[in-house]
């Protein structure tokens, strides 16, 4: 074998994982995860979004219901639970009712399911919560702090990153992703300091205000460098 080359066994199979997709919409999170994850559960309340999901994934089961009406005992085990919970009460453009708002409060219905699985010792190792960046400042940071406190009470270590679609498509659409790992995460996935792109100033200022008991389990997640932001205009 030439120096510097590595051997790849064509018979080796990449490991597959399983995921739950809450607030599934048309299934975009599932599409993004499909190279490594098999979706074993999906849920959304909106009939139009559910029709789109079924068109995208014909034959796969989708529970069309309010997340608070789902029986936690009927949600299967999985490695990852993804929840892009409603943003209307957290957006800067909305009334900012926060996590207790009528729509964004759906997070608690999701957490009720995870909490039940924790009590049954079968909760996902990883959780990913996606929302607008307004979550960072909602109720003066109190909503994100409450969310982190809830995750940590369940045994998760959690942190957040901000990613903008502009790094992949000619559209600016920043979103915050709260990533939680049950138990201490592998050191290789953790940085000792914030990244200037993944962890913008609004997020680092928020972390600086956290009480010590929450800050102790905060994670600065290590991510690959992003491609340069794209422009919708040709030069």
SULFEN-V378471 format. One record per pair of residues at least 4 apart in sequence whose ideal C-beta (glycine too) atoms are under 6 Angstrom apart, sorted by the first residue. I is the first residue (numbers start at 1). J is the second residue. Records with the same first field share a line. If there is no record, write none. Layout:
I->J, J
This chain:
1->5
16->38
17->36, 37, 79
18->38, 40, 78, 79
19->33, 37, 39, 78, 80, 82
20->41, 78, 81
21->29, 30, 39, 42, 82
22->43, 83, 110
23->83, 84, 85
24->42, 44, 53
25->49
26->49, 52, 53, 56
27->31, 53, 56, 57
29->82
30->39
33->37
40->76, 78
41->75, 76
42->62
43->63
44->49, 50
45->66
50->62, 64
53->62
65->69
67->106, 109, 110
68->109
72->113, 116
75->113
77->122
78->124
79->124, 125
80->124, 126
81->124, 127
82->128
83->110, 129
84->130
85->106, 107
86->103, 104, 106
87->91, 131, 132
88->94, 103
89->97, 98, 101, 103, 104
90->104, 131, 132, 134, 135, 138
91->132, 134
92->134
97->101
98->138, 139, 143
99->104, 105, 107, 143
100->105
101->105
111->115
114->123
117->122, 123
118->123, 154
125->182
126->181
127->180
128->179
129->178
130->175, 177
131->135, 176
133->162, 174, 176
134->138
135->144, 176
136->144, 202, 203, 206
138->143
139->143
141->145, 206
148->158, 214
149->214
151->156, 158, 180
152->217
155->182
156->180, 182
157->181, 184, 185, 217, 219
158->178, 180
159->218, 219, 220, 221
160->176, 178
161->177, 198, 221
162->174, 176, 200
164->172, 174
165->169, 171, 173
166->172, 229
167->226, 227, 229
170->230, 232
179->221
181->185
185->189, 190
189->222
190->219, 222
191->220, 222
194->199, 204, 220
195->199
198->223
199->203, 204
201->205
207->218
210->214, 215
